[in-house]
Structure formats: C-alpha cells, structure tokens
Amino acid sequence: MSPSIPGQPHRYRPEEVEALRAKYRLERDRRIRPEGTGQYRRAAGEFGHFATDPYTERAERAPATDVVEAVVIGGGFGGLLAGARLRQAGLRTIRTIDEAGDFGGTWYWNRYPGVHCDVESTVYMPLLEEVGYVPKWRYAPGEEIRQHAVAIAKQFDLYADALFHTRVTELRWDDDAAEWQVTTDRGDAFRTRYVVISSGTLSQPKLPGIPGIETFRGHTFHTSRWDYGYTGEDLGRLADKKVGVVGTGASGIQVIPEVGGAAQHLYVFQRTPSTVDVRDNRPIDPAWAETLKPGWQRERMENFLTIVTGDHADEDLIDDGWTSTARLQRNMLTGTLDPTISAEEREYLDDLADFRKMDEIRARVDQVVEDPATAELLKPWYRYMCKRPGFSDVYLPTFNRPNVTLVDTADTGGITRMTETGVVVGEQEYEVDCVIFATGFEVGVSGVISGTLPVYGRGGTTLLDHWGSGPRTLHGVYSHGFPNLFHLGSLQNAASVNFVHVLQEQATHIGAVVAEARRRDARRIEPTAEAEQRWVDTIRETAPENYTFRAECTPGYYNGEGKPRPVNQSFGPGPTVFHDLLRRWRAEGGPDEVLANG
C-alpha cells in the first residue's frame, strides 16, 4: 500500500483496490471446505458428554399433568422477556421449560473464564429499570449477566411453575378446547392456552468433525460446558498442563488470554483469524448512574439501534466499536440504501470504508504482536462483517507470551486428525494434555426448524409442512393454522447486532396482543391466511440483497461455511422501521386480523 498523507485517510488507487479483493478471494478459497456445515458434528451420541450440564444437578420430580395459561419454551433472555410481558398482560400461571438447570440461556451455559458481552451492558442487559439495576461494567462479565437473568425471573415470579432439565417433545393443538397439549422427555403431559417458542439457537454446542477425535485419551470439553473441576476455579490446575484451544472466534478471543496466562503451554489452533478491535472495558461510574432518569435504558437502546442501522441520531450515547462502524454493517443487517448516489458509487464508498477499517485492524496486529510471522497469521483478510467483529485489549498481547504457540490450519483444511496424545496439523503433531473446543454453537437450528420439536396445528398439520416452501408467518411471530403459538427469533423480522433488543420488541408485541385478546375474551390468536401471505410477500420484496457479499466472505457461521442460503428471511428496511411498524399495527386495528372468539 502507498503511504497516506499525514492526518488524511489513505486514498486507494484502483490497482490497490483490486489487489485487496484478490487477496480476500485467495484467503477465502484457502479455507472453504466442500462439506460446508457438514464439517461439524453434533454434541450427541458418543459425544453427548460435551452437552451435559456441569453446573446444576438434575433433580427428580413427578411429571406435570396440570393446566397453565402459558408455556414459554426457553429460559434465556427471549423467554424471560416473554414471561415478563405475559405477566404484565395479566397471566397468572406461566411455565418456562428449559434443558438447562436454571434461567440464563446462553449465559447459563457460557461460564468460561473471561466471558463478557460484546455489546455495552446498558443496552444489552434487558429490563434494567424494571429490576432496579445498573451494570457494574461497561461490558459486563458473564456471571453478572447470568445473575441479572435470575433477577428478572424472580422479579416476575417465573420460578413458580418452571421446569428445568426438561425438553419439550411435542406440541399438539386441540381445536375444541382451544388449548395446546404439551409433552416432554420427562413424562410431562399438560395443557396450556398459549405457547411461546424462544428456544434460541445458541445453546447446543457444535464440535469440529476431526478424524480421530474419539481416540484422544487426554481431557476434552467445550467452552460452553467449562470443566472447572479439571482447570480449577482460578485455572491453577493448568500450571503443569499443555493445552490446546480449537477456535479463535468470539469465545476463543475471550478464553485464550486466560488459558495462556495459566497453562504450562498453550497451542492455539486457528483456521481464520478474527478481527480484534479495541475493547476499552471499564467500570461504570456510580456517580453517572445516580444521574440516570426514568426511561434512560430505552433511550440508550433506541439510540444505539438507530446508529448501528445507519439512521441519523443527534448524539451517539454509546460511542463504541459498533456505532463507529455502522456503515460497514449495512450489507449484513439492513437493505437500507442512500438513494442520492448511484449503485456504483455506493459500492465504491462501502469498499473504501471497509478497506480502511480492516487496514486499521491489521495495523493494530503489527503494533501489538512482536513476532512478524505470528502477526501475519493473525491478520484478517476479509470484509468487516464477514464474521462477527471481535473486541479485546488482551487477546493479541497473549501471543507475545513464550508459552503460547499459534498453529494456523488454513492450508490443511483445518486440523488433520487427533491421536491418543495430541493434535495433528499436516504432518506436525502437537502433544497436549487437554483440548478445549471454542467452536461455538449450532446456529439457526431450533427444535422447530430441525424437527426435533414436532408441532401439530389445526387438523394435525405440522408446522414444518406448512413451512415446506419456506417460513410463513405474520411479522415473524405467528402462523395461520397454529393458533396461540408465538415465535421469538430471527425469522422474518429485522436483525441487529444487539439481538436482545429485537427479542424485547417481539416479547412486547406478543404481550400486547395477548392482553388485547384477554380484553376481548378472544380464545384464539391466529393470523388470517391473507395477512400471512402479505407478510411473506413483504419479506420477499424487502429482504437485503446480500447473497453476493456473503458468498464472497471467508467461511463461517454467517454464510453457512461458505455456502450461504440464496433466500434471505430478514425485513430489509431494518429494525427501527420494523419496530415502528409493529407499534402502528397494534394502534391502527391490526389485532382485528389475528383475534377470534370462536
């Protein structure tokens, strides 16, 4: 690259732009594997121990055979928000069901050392004002977030009817009684008027399909099932251990510095380096917290959402790595375009902003990492939103430690195999006592989508059959033929880097519709076929056109490991427009098309 003028942004010549694009394509092609997502395996069967609960002992109980007003499947923030809004709508018996041993969802499972949220806690942790809490850190540690989830459950009395370590095995609609029959893997068989599915997609750990993984005789576990019995609470038991960490995504960025500071030796097995920008975490000033006025959290949440989705705000209340890169997020999160410039100019300006940011991130690697060869391996060569951006002030310095070795696996298609005593990359074996898999969760695979939770609606029609040619919903919330069944999640609504905000708006919407149904004494909440079709058409017409962007990205979970789905199911104008649409729909007679007394 040619040097830029001091104080001025670098001006890329056409040949530099093409060279960068070629470099990105080369690095992508080095990492693409023909099996796509098939390169991973489920934590089930002989690998089921990777998904067991190490935190809470399973308690025996009698099967539930009663009747409750609502069932919420999932005890993460989506389920907690749904439970809170249903309680505020006047429901007395709300049963939360979760496979974990307590509330918390992802934050129940993720208790590995160093875990924090990557969105500022004042906008990420929901219902702070309702619970009466101000986070202690700008980016809260996992335990603080988990305890907040517990506080929400207590505040809204959600423990009373909860069933933990329980998986729902079937939902079947009884049209005569206008109720759902719910069965579980623990013999429960009960009825409910309403069902909210918020089982999420970040609870089931995934493992790389490494040949010989089952032959390794050392210790193994997944970051989402951290084995403190092996490592010690302070990781002191790793002092005489050679440890391998597989994965350098969001979990790896946080856990690798902790393990690197404790283990005798750490081998970091990397397929694709993450972007690692400045984190600048710090305690929240109690004096500032005392100045907050009612409505402060909603103001901050709305401000953050407005900015990261590319809309104008007079002031940036959050001012962090997310809000400063809003333009770079447009390709993945919203289809909003500037109509005052041509498509060619827009593409050029988007590329320019992206190249500058990625050059800045790569330059930071050179500034921090002392060994030039290691620094080169840690540089990310792809567009900014090809992978979820990472932030850390301790990750890159970890590779300056003499006991930490970076092992790049790009040229070997990942780890070659595992033996009884180590991990093999190419022809080189690295002997280790323990392997920690920081390989994330199954993404986009809920029980409804995978078929492990069969749902039978009116006339015995299954939800998967109804969605045979693609999801069919109104506002991503409910489907025709499946009364009183609600969905929280990413299908057919708007996306945001702060997904908890999206879940909160969905839960608020469901609570408002249920409250209106109760006011009208309506037994069924179900969109008409016409309303459902209008929304399906709306999604098709507005979904962001980002297939090419995703296809050109380095493989990862954002693009199906290099094989992105050609059909996007997001509402293109973005979450601020979508949330306003829901509010107007509720205020302008929308409930008339989903409420029925019969």
PyMOL commands that set and color helices and strands:
alter all, ss='L'
color gray80, all
select helices_A, chain A and resi 14-31+36-39+45-51+77-88+106-109+121-124+128-131+142-155+213-215+223-225+228-231+236-238+250-260+286-290+296-308+323-333+343-368+372-377+384-386+395-398+410-412+447-450+458-460+463-466+499-520+529-542+547-551+557-559+575-587+590-593
alter helices_A, ss='H'
color red, helices_A
select strands_A, chain A and resi 40-42+67-73+94-97+168-174+179-184+189-197+206-208+219-222+242-246+265-270+276-277+390-391+404-408+417-418+422-425+428-431+434-437+455-456+485-487+524-525+595-596
alter strands_A, ss='S'
color yellow, strands_A
deselect
rebuild
show_as cartoon
